[in-house]
Amino acid sequence: MPLCMGCLNEIPAADSVCDVCGFNNAEKQVAPFLPYGTVLNSKYVVAKNLDTNGESTRYLGYDKTNGKIIAVREFLPIGLFDRSVDETKLFITPQDKSNFNDALTSFQNYFETMKTLSDNSASVAILDTFAANNTFYVIEENDDHISFNDYLDHNGGHLEWDVARPLFMPIITLLENLHKMGIGHYAVSPSNLYVTSTGKLKLGGFATENERKRGTMLKSQLYSGCAAPEQYSGDIPLDIATDIYGFTATMFFALTGKLPANAKDREKDARLLISTNTVKRLPPHVVSALANGLQMKRENRIADFDDLRSQLSVSSTVQAIQNEISRTASMTPIKREQARKTNVNPTAVGIIAAIFSLLVFGSLGLWWLSGDPHLGVFEQKPTTVVTEPPTIEGWTGDVLADYTGKTLEEVKSAYKGTIKISSDGDFSDDIPKGSVIRQEPPAGTPDSNGVLYLDLSKGPRLVELPEIVGKSSKAAAEELTELGLVVTQEVEFSSDYAEGKVIKYKENKAGDKIESDKEVVIIVSRGPEPSDNNDYYEE
């Protein structure tokens, strides 16, 4: 029986709608993706497209030799090729051939190297690689899994350290092994992690360095909050410290439920907003490691994986306690004899000394948390929810005004103390984007001109897509970005629209309502298709 191209379950006819997933198998896969049912290397059946970045696309696939569901990754660099509906071979124009070949070589070398790491339990296994259709293919495993974001949702929005530690430590080993082989990941983020049915955390989303920084021949894909500052500058090489930034940003998300601010925003204010309650439930050495791994300057950041493991594993406070216990346990015979003469049990002395050390260092730890342990890296924002303004008997001074609905400029002109902005904010259909949605301390609190924390509205959760057909790609991107959307461009030949003009949305249309901060893809014209000088890349 034929297979459904949406889920690879058997269906009655090749053009029927699947009873399992509802996929309409009568439809064609849109260009430039491979047609449904394409067979590669005589055994891999290509189904629906799963995801795409500027370098490659990934399809659901089926291995006819063993009946297993796999994933097929195809080198498909946006803007450097063309392929029509129902075609399998890529067409490469003469002007793009050099860039295409350079990017292809990097892609092939990267995944050939990845094959040697397929036995690493923390990575997606590379099962096969081969050239065909003027491009290169990578066959990846496709285990039963859930996304890390879903896993976090099922666990209350964040993980405790005792749960996160055994999940994340194998990822450090994987990254270390990658760099020993001369390659990196550079996209460690919640979006590229998943949890298998056996409870293991695995890292996917592999791509070459060309795809993971600005300024290359490829349309780069960076993950906001997890991409290191150097990835936004094309002239700075990426290294171990880059992956450590992404790793610690992802762990920050796992432990707090919030991503750090975008690295470009952190250039203005490098502090990490983390609530006092969160700091108190995490071991101090873990908070310290997160701060050190998320330093904006690479020379201040954790620079190697052994140091990262050490900082995540051993607290200096705990080590000091252990040293004190060891020192007490090794008292000289003279001291032990003196103890016996005074009828004091030496073991009791050791226990008392250890308890005293715990109290001393515990007190130091509490003082460390109540102050600023990282010289301004962490801004400890109160999280106490106050439903009614507190009152202080006898208070006759000024109280805080209600700034809800006010713009940031209005608050700055009215409030005389220090203002801090939350890195996340929230959606609101009632409060305009950029205006205050909540404040801490609340309105009515005695005004001491201290720190006022503000959460700003991100605007409506759903935004309506405007009409952009015929506009320049720059104008369309600016209009969509203003709505809070992430804009990605793809190009195709068109005789109806001049080069650089928008032809259409890829998967949407004007008037559709989608979530703000989601990605939207627009198709931009490359101008008329050339009629001669066709040049094909051949392996």
C-alpha positions as CSV (number, residue, x, y, z in Angstrom):
1,M,0.0,0.0,0.0
2,P,1.2,3.6,-0.6
3,L,2.5,5.7,2.2
4,C,1.1,9.0,3.5
5,M,3.6,11.8,2.7
6,G,2.6,13.5,6.0
7,C,3.2,10.8,8.5
8,L,4.4,7.7,6.5
9,N,1.5,5.5,7.6
10,E,-0.1,3.3,5.0
11,I,-3.1,4.8,3.1
12,P,-5.6,3.2,0.7
13,A,-4.6,5.3,-2.4
14,A,-1.7,7.6,-3.3
15,D,-4.0,10.6,-3.7
16,S,-6.1,10.1,-0.6
17,V,-6.5,12.1,2.6
18,C,-4.7,10.3,5.5
19,D,-7.1,9.1,8.3
20,V,-4.2,9.3,10.8
21,C,-2.8,12.9,10.3
22,G,-5.3,14.4,7.8
23,F,-2.6,15.1,5.2
24,N,-3.9,15.5,1.7
25,N,-1.7,13.4,-0.5
26,A,-3.3,14.8,-3.7
27,E,-1.4,18.0,-3.2
28,K,2.1,18.6,-4.6
29,Q,5.2,19.7,-2.5
30,V,5.9,23.4,-3.3
31,A,9.0,24.3,-5.1
32,P,11.9,24.4,-4.5
33,F,11.4,21.3,-2.3
34,L,11.7,17.8,-3.7
35,P,8.5,16.2,-5.0
36,Y,6.6,13.9,-2.7
37,G,7.7,10.3,-3.2
38,T,11.2,11.1,-4.7
39,V,13.5,8.2,-4.1
40,L,17.1,9.0,-3.3
41,N,20.0,6.6,-3.6
42,S,17.6,3.9,-4.6
43,K,16.2,3.5,-1.1
44,Y,15.2,6.8,0.7
45,V,11.7,8.0,0.1
46,V,11.2,11.8,0.5
47,A,8.0,12.9,2.3
48,K,6.9,16.4,3.6
49,N,9.3,19.2,4.4
50,L,9.9,19.5,8.1
51,D,12.0,22.7,8.4
52,T,14.3,24.9,6.5
53,N,17.2,27.3,7.1
54,G,19.4,29.4,4.9
55,E,21.6,26.4,4.1
56,S,19.5,23.3,4.0
57,T,16.1,21.8,4.3
58,R,15.0,18.7,6.2
59,Y,12.3,16.2,5.0
60,L,10.5,13.4,6.7
61,G,11.8,10.2,5.0
62,Y,11.4,6.5,4.8
63,D,14.2,3.9,4.4
64,K,12.8,1.1,2.1
65,T,15.6,-1.3,3.1
66,N,14.6,-1.5,6.8
67,G,11.2,0.1,7.0
68,K,12.5,2.8,9.4
69,I,11.4,6.5,9.4
70,I,14.3,8.8,9.0
71,A,15.0,12.5,8.2
72,V,16.5,13.6,4.9
73,R,18.6,16.8,4.9
74,E,19.2,18.4,1.5
75,F,21.8,21.1,0.9
76,L,19.5,23.9,-0.4
77,P,21.2,27.4,0.1
78,I,18.6,30.1,-0.3
79,G,19.3,32.5,-3.2
80,L,22.0,30.4,-4.8
81,F,20.0,28.0,-6.9
82,D,16.7,27.4,-8.6
83,R,14.4,24.4,-9.0
84,S,10.9,24.2,-10.4
85,V,7.9,22.1,-9.3
86,D,8.3,18.4,-10.0
87,E,12.1,18.8,-10.6
88,T,14.8,17.1,-8.6
89,K,18.0,18.6,-9.9
90,L,19.2,22.0,-8.8
91,F,19.9,24.7,-11.4
92,I,22.8,27.0,-10.5
93,T,23.3,30.2,-12.4
94,P,26.9,31.2,-13.5
95,Q,27.0,34.2,-11.1
96,D,26.2,32.0,-8.1
97,K,28.3,29.0,-9.0
98,S,31.4,30.0,-7.0
99,N,29.5,30.8,-3.8
100,F,27.4,27.6,-4.3
101,N,30.4,25.4,-4.6
102,D,32.2,26.9,-1.7
103,A,29.1,26.5,0.6
104,L,28.5,23.0,-0.7
105,T,32.1,21.9,0.1
106,S,31.8,23.3,3.7
107,F,28.4,21.5,4.1
108,Q,29.8,18.2,2.8
109,N,32.9,18.3,4.9
110,Y,30.9,19.3,8.0
111,F,28.5,16.3,7.8
112,E,31.1,13.8,6.8
113,T,32.9,14.8,10.1
114,M,29.6,14.5,11.9
115,K,29.3,10.9,10.8
116,T,32.2,10.0,13.0
117,L,30.2,11.2,16.1
118,S,27.1,9.3,15.4
119,D,27.6,7.0,18.4
120,N,27.4,10.0,20.7
121,S,24.2,9.6,22.7
122,A,23.5,13.3,22.9
123,S,23.5,14.0,19.1
124,V,21.2,13.2,16.2
125,A,22.9,10.2,14.5
126,I,24.1,10.7,10.9
127,L,23.3,7.4,9.1
128,D,24.4,8.2,5.5
129,T,25.7,10.9,3.2
130,F,25.8,11.0,-0.6
131,A,25.7,13.4,-3.6
132,A,22.9,13.5,-6.1
133,N,20.8,16.1,-8.1
134,N,23.7,18.6,-8.2
135,T,23.6,18.8,-4.4
136,F,24.4,16.8,-1.2
137,Y,22.2,14.7,1.1
138,V,22.5,13.7,4.8
139,I,20.3,10.9,6.3
140,E,19.6,11.4,9.9
141,E,17.9,9.4,12.6
142,N,14.3,10.3,13.5
143,D,13.7,9.0,17.0
144,D,10.3,9.3,18.8
145,H,10.6,12.5,20.8
146,I,9.0,15.7,22.1
147,S,10.4,19.2,21.7
148,F,12.3,20.6,24.7
149,N,9.8,23.4,24.9
150,D,7.0,20.9,25.2
151,Y,9.0,19.0,27.8
152,L,9.5,22.1,29.8
153,D,5.8,23.0,29.6
154,H,5.0,19.5,31.0
155,N,7.3,20.2,33.9
156,G,5.8,23.5,35.0
157,G,7.8,25.9,32.8
158,H,11.2,25.3,34.3
159,L,13.5,22.5,35.7
160,E,15.1,22.1,39.1
161,W,18.9,21.8,39.0
162,D,18.8,18.2,40.1
163,V,16.7,17.3,37.0
164,A,18.5,19.6,34.6
165,R,22.1,18.5,35.4
166,P,22.0,14.9,34.2
167,L,20.1,16.0,31.1
168,F,22.5,18.7,30.1
169,M,25.9,17.3,31.0
170,P,26.1,14.9,28.0
171,I,25.5,17.9,25.7
172,I,28.8,19.4,27.1
173,T,30.6,16.3,26.1
174,L,29.1,16.4,22.6
175,L,30.1,20.0,22.0
176,E,33.6,19.2,23.3
177,N,33.9,16.3,20.9
178,L,32.7,18.5,18.0
179,H,35.4,21.1,18.7
180,K,38.1,18.4,18.9
181,M,37.1,17.4,15.4
182,G,37.4,21.1,14.2
183,I,33.7,21.9,14.0
184,G,31.2,23.6,16.2
185,H,27.4,23.7,16.6
186,Y,26.8,27.5,17.2
187,A,23.0,27.1,17.5
188,V,22.5,25.4,20.9
189,S,19.0,26.6,21.8
190,P,15.7,25.2,23.1
191,S,14.5,25.0,19.5
192,N,17.3,22.5,18.6
193,L,16.8,20.2,21.7
194,Y,14.4,17.4,22.1
195,V,13.8,14.7,24.7
196,T,13.5,11.1,23.5
197,S,11.0,8.5,24.7
198,T,13.9,7.1,26.8
199,G,14.3,10.4,28.6
200,K,17.6,11.5,27.0
201,L,18.2,15.0,25.8
202,K,19.5,15.2,22.2
203,L,20.8,18.1,20.2
204,G,19.9,18.6,16.5
205,G,19.9,21.6,14.2
206,F,23.5,21.1,12.9
207,A,24.8,23.4,10.2
208,T,28.1,24.9,9.1
209,E,29.6,28.1,10.5
210,N,28.4,29.9,7.3
211,E,24.8,29.5,8.5
212,R,25.5,30.5,12.1
213,K,26.8,34.0,11.7
214,R,26.1,37.2,9.8
215,G,28.1,38.3,6.7
216,T,28.4,35.0,4.8
217,M,27.0,34.0,1.4
218,L,24.2,32.2,3.2
219,K,21.0,33.6,4.8
220,S,22.0,33.0,8.4
221,Q,19.8,31.5,11.0
222,L,20.5,32.8,14.6
223,Y,18.4,32.0,17.7
224,S,17.6,35.2,19.6
225,G,18.8,35.0,23.2
226,C,21.1,32.1,22.5
227,A,23.3,33.5,19.7
228,A,26.6,35.0,21.1
229,P,27.5,38.6,20.3
230,E,30.3,37.6,17.9
231,Q,27.7,35.7,15.7
232,Y,26.2,39.1,14.7
233,S,29.6,40.2,13.3
234,G,30.8,38.5,10.1
235,D,34.5,39.2,10.7
236,I,34.9,37.5,14.0
237,P,35.6,33.7,14.0
238,L,33.4,31.4,16.1
239,D,35.0,29.1,18.7
240,I,34.4,27.2,21.9
241,A,33.3,30.3,23.8
242,T,30.5,30.8,21.2
243,D,29.0,27.4,21.9
244,I,29.4,27.9,25.7
245,Y,27.4,31.1,25.4
246,G,24.6,29.2,23.6
247,F,24.8,26.3,26.0
248,T,24.5,28.5,29.1
249,A,21.8,30.6,27.6
250,T,19.8,27.4,27.0
251,M,20.4,26.2,30.5
252,F,19.4,29.6,31.8
253,F,16.1,29.1,29.9
254,A,15.7,25.6,31.3
255,L,16.2,26.7,34.9
256,T,14.3,30.0,34.8
257,G,11.7,29.6,32.0
258,K,13.0,32.7,30.3
259,L,15.7,33.3,27.6
260,P,18.4,36.0,28.1
261,A,17.8,39.2,26.1
262,N,19.1,39.2,22.5
263,A,22.9,39.8,22.4
264,K,22.4,43.0,20.4
265,D,20.2,44.4,23.1
266,R,22.6,43.2,25.8
267,E,25.3,45.4,24.2
268,K,23.4,48.3,25.8
269,D,22.6,46.6,29.1
270,A,24.5,43.3,29.7
271,R,22.7,42.4,32.9
272,L,20.6,39.2,33.1
273,L,17.2,39.6,34.7
274,I,16.5,36.8,37.1
275,S,14.1,36.8,40.0
276,T,15.2,36.6,43.6
277,N,13.0,33.6,44.1
278,T,14.8,31.8,41.2
279,V,18.2,32.7,42.5
280,K,17.3,31.3,46.0
281,R,16.2,27.9,44.6
282,L,19.4,27.4,42.5
283,P,22.8,26.4,43.9
284,P,25.0,29.5,44.1
285,H,27.7,27.9,41.9
286,V,25.2,27.3,39.1
287,V,24.1,30.9,39.2
288,S,27.8,31.9,39.0
289,A,28.4,29.5,36.1
290,L,25.5,31.0,34.1
291,A,26.8,34.5,34.6
292,N,30.3,33.5,33.6
293,G,29.1,31.6,30.5
294,L,26.9,34.6,29.3
295,Q,29.6,37.3,29.5
296,M,29.3,39.6,26.5
297,K,33.1,39.8,26.0
298,R,34.7,36.5,25.0
299,E,37.8,37.2,27.0
300,N,35.6,37.3,30.2
301,R,33.5,34.2,29.3
302,I,34.2,30.6,30.3
303,A,36.6,29.5,27.6
304,D,36.8,25.7,27.7
305,F,34.5,22.8,28.5
306,D,36.5,21.4,31.5
307,D,36.1,24.8,33.2
308,L,32.4,24.8,32.3
309,R,31.9,21.3,33.9
310,S,33.9,22.4,37.0
311,Q,31.9,25.6,37.5
312,L,28.6,23.7,37.1
313,S,29.7,20.8,39.4
314,V,31.5,22.3,42.4
315,S,30.7,25.3,44.4
316,S,33.6,27.2,45.9
317,T,31.6,27.5,49.1
318,V,31.1,23.7,49.3
319,Q,34.7,23.1,48.5
320,A,35.7,25.4,51.4
321,I,33.5,23.5,53.7
322,Q,35.0,20.2,52.5
323,N,38.5,21.6,53.1
324,E,37.6,22.7,56.6
325,I,36.2,19.3,57.4
326,S,39.4,17.7,56.1
327,R,41.5,20.1,58.1
328,T,39.6,19.4,61.3
329,A,39.7,15.7,60.8
330,S,43.5,15.7,60.5
331,M,44.2,17.3,63.9
332,T,47.7,16.6,65.3
333,P,48.2,14.0,68.0
334,I,49.0,16.8,70.5
335,K,45.6,18.4,69.9
336,R,43.9,15.0,70.2
337,E,45.8,14.3,73.5
338,Q,44.8,17.7,74.8
339,A,41.2,16.9,73.9
340,R,41.3,13.6,75.9
341,K,42.8,15.5,78.9
342,T,39.9,17.8,78.9
343,N,37.4,14.9,78.5
344,V,36.3,16.1,75.1
345,N,35.7,13.5,72.4
346,P,37.9,14.4,69.4
347,T,35.2,13.2,67.0
348,A,32.8,15.6,68.6
349,V,35.3,18.3,68.1
350,G,35.5,17.5,64.4
351,I,31.7,17.5,64.2
352,I,31.3,20.8,66.0
353,A,34.0,22.3,63.8
354,A,32.3,21.1,60.7
355,I,28.9,22.4,61.8
356,F,30.6,25.7,62.7
357,S,32.1,25.9,59.2
358,L,28.7,25.1,57.6
359,L,27.1,27.9,59.6
360,V,29.9,30.4,58.7
361,F,30.0,29.5,55.0
362,G,26.2,29.2,54.9
363,S,25.9,32.7,56.3
364,L,28.4,33.9,53.7
365,G,26.3,32.2,51.0
366,L,23.1,34.0,52.1
367,W,25.0,37.3,52.2
368,W,26.3,36.4,48.6
369,L,22.8,35.9,47.4
370,S,21.3,39.0,49.1
371,G,23.9,41.2,47.5
372,D,25.1,41.3,43.9
373,P,27.3,38.2,43.3
374,H,28.3,39.1,39.8
375,L,29.1,42.8,39.9
376,G,26.0,43.8,38.1
377,V,25.6,40.9,35.7
378,F,22.4,39.8,37.4
379,E,19.7,42.2,38.3
380,Q,17.6,40.6,41.0
381,K,14.0,41.6,40.2
382,P,11.4,41.1,43.0
383,T,8.7,38.6,42.0
384,T,6.3,39.2,44.9
385,V,2.7,39.6,43.6
386,V,0.9,42.3,45.6
387,T,-2.9,42.4,44.8
388,E,-3.6,45.5,46.8
389,P,-1.3,48.5,47.5
390,P,0.5,48.0,50.8
391,T,-0.1,50.6,53.5
392,I,2.3,51.9,56.1
393,E,0.8,53.4,59.2
394,G,1.8,57.0,59.6
395,W,3.2,57.4,56.1
396,T,2.6,60.9,54.8
397,G,5.1,61.1,51.9
398,D,4.6,60.5,48.2
399,V,3.4,57.2,46.9
400,L,4.0,55.6,43.5
401,A,1.7,56.5,40.7
402,D,-0.1,54.0,38.5
403,Y,2.0,53.8,35.3
404,T,-0.1,51.1,33.6
405,G,-0.7,52.1,30.0
406,K,1.9,54.8,30.0
407,T,4.7,55.0,27.5
408,L,8.3,54.5,28.7
409,E,9.0,58.2,27.8
410,E,6.0,59.3,30.0
411,V,7.3,57.2,32.9
412,K,10.8,58.6,32.6
413,S,9.6,62.1,32.7
414,A,7.5,61.5,35.8
415,Y,9.6,59.1,37.9
416,K,12.7,60.4,39.5
417,G,14.3,57.1,40.6
418,T,16.0,54.3,38.6
419,I,13.9,52.5,36.0
420,K,14.6,48.9,34.9
421,I,12.8,47.1,32.0
422,S,11.9,43.4,32.0
423,S,13.5,41.5,29.1
424,D,10.3,39.6,28.3
425,G,7.1,41.6,28.8
426,D,3.8,40.2,27.8
427,F,1.2,40.3,25.0
428,S,-1.8,42.6,25.5
429,D,-4.8,43.4,23.3
430,D,-5.6,46.4,25.4
431,I,-2.2,48.1,26.1
432,P,-0.3,49.3,23.0
433,K,3.1,47.9,22.3
434,G,5.9,49.5,24.3
435,S,3.6,50.8,27.0
436,V,3.6,49.6,30.7
437,I,1.7,46.5,31.3
438,R,2.7,46.1,35.0
439,Q,5.0,47.7,37.6
440,E,6.9,46.6,40.7
441,P,6.5,48.0,43.3
442,P,2.8,48.6,42.6
443,A,0.9,51.9,42.6
444,G,0.3,53.2,46.1
445,T,3.6,52.0,47.5
446,P,5.5,54.6,49.4
447,D,7.8,56.3,46.9
448,S,11.4,56.1,48.0
449,N,12.9,57.0,44.5
450,G,14.3,53.5,44.4
451,V,14.3,51.0,41.5
452,L,11.1,50.8,39.5
453,Y,10.7,47.6,37.5
454,L,8.5,47.8,34.4
455,D,7.1,45.1,32.1
456,L,6.3,46.5,28.7
457,S,3.5,45.3,26.4
458,K,4.5,43.3,23.3
459,G,1.2,44.4,21.7
460,P,-1.5,42.0,20.5
461,R,-0.6,38.3,20.4
462,L,-2.2,38.1,17.0
463,V,-1.3,40.6,14.2
464,E,-2.9,40.9,10.8
465,L,-0.6,40.5,7.8
466,P,-0.6,43.6,5.6
467,E,-0.6,43.6,1.8
468,I,3.0,43.6,0.6
469,V,2.8,42.3,-3.0
470,G,4.7,44.7,-5.3
471,K,6.5,46.5,-2.5
472,S,10.3,46.5,-2.2
473,S,11.7,43.7,-0.1
474,K,13.2,46.3,2.3
475,A,9.9,48.2,2.7
476,A,8.0,44.9,3.3
477,A,10.5,43.6,5.8
478,E,10.4,46.9,7.8
479,E,6.6,46.9,7.8
480,L,6.4,43.3,9.1
481,T,9.2,43.8,11.6
482,E,7.3,46.7,13.1
483,L,4.5,44.3,13.8
484,G,7.0,42.2,15.8
485,L,7.4,39.5,13.2
486,V,10.6,37.8,12.2
487,V,11.1,38.1,8.5
488,T,12.9,35.6,6.2
489,Q,13.2,36.1,2.5
490,E,13.4,33.6,-0.3
491,V,13.8,34.4,-4.0
492,E,12.5,33.1,-7.3
493,F,12.4,34.2,-10.9
494,S,9.4,36.2,-12.0
495,S,8.5,38.0,-15.2
496,D,5.7,39.8,-13.5
497,Y,7.6,41.6,-10.8
498,A,10.9,43.6,-11.0
499,E,13.9,42.3,-9.2
500,G,13.7,43.0,-5.4
501,K,9.9,43.3,-5.4
502,V,7.7,41.1,-3.3
503,I,5.8,38.4,-5.2
504,K,3.8,36.9,-2.3
505,Y,3.9,35.4,1.2
506,K,5.3,31.9,1.1
507,E,2.7,30.2,3.4
508,N,0.3,33.1,4.2
509,K,-1.7,35.8,2.6
510,A,-2.6,39.4,3.4
511,G,-5.3,39.5,6.1
512,D,-4.1,36.3,7.9
513,K,-3.7,36.7,11.6
514,I,-0.6,35.1,13.2
515,E,1.2,35.3,16.5
516,S,3.5,38.3,17.0
517,D,7.2,37.4,17.1
518,K,6.6,34.4,14.8
519,E,8.6,33.9,11.5
520,V,7.0,34.9,8.2
521,V,8.6,34.1,4.9
522,I,8.2,36.4,1.9
523,I,9.0,35.5,-1.7
524,V,11.1,38.1,-3.5
525,S,11.6,38.4,-7.3
526,R,15.0,37.7,-8.9
527,G,13.7,39.2,-12.1
528,P,12.9,37.2,-15.4
529,E,14.4,33.8,-15.7
530,P,17.5,33.7,-17.9
531,S,16.9,32.1,-21.3
532,D,20.5,31.1,-22.1
533,N,23.9,30.4,-20.6
534,N,22.4,27.6,-18.4
535,D,25.1,26.1,-16.2
536,Y,24.7,23.1,-14.0
537,Y,26.8,22.0,-11.2
538,E,27.8,18.4,-11.4
539,E,29.4,16.3,-8.7
